[in-house]
């Protein structure tokens, strides 16, 4: 399998939509994705897996919902993305607002 190009950051409370709609349609259109429930290494700390995913993938989709905004894990992902190496200028972040919510200030 090719190196994933998109990491999907979302709240597990929104997993059904992410899995059934977003992930399915991205991969159906040839976009290689990295998503926690399928691609994180079993037994490895989730925080380490998140860090590796944000470093490995060239793009990140942030699925904004009130659930995402209130999740400690996704807040950590947001901080990692903002503090990523300045040498990695090719990385892109795509916010996708699935439900109206307050967007975290960076």
SULJOPE-V631009 format. One line per field, one symbol per residue. ss: DSSP state (a for helix, b for strand, c for the rest). phi: phi as a letter, one per 20 degrees, with the letter a starting at -180 (. if undefined). burial: 1 if it has 24 or more other ideal C-beta (glycine too) atoms within 12 Angstrom, else 0. A space follows every 50 residues. Layout:
BEGIN
ss: ???
phi: ???
burial: ???
END
This chain:
BEGIN
ss: cccccbbbbccaaaaaaaaaaaaaaaaaccccbbcaaaaccccccaaaaa aaaaaaccbbbbbbcaaaaccaaaaaaaaaaacccccccccbbbbbbccc cccccc
phi: .fgfdceddbeffdfgfgffdfggffffenefcccgfddfffneggffff ffffffeeccddefbgfffeefffffgfffffdfgffefefcddfcefcg afffee
burial: 00011111111101100100011001000010111100110000000011 10111111111111101110101100110110010000001010010100 000000
END
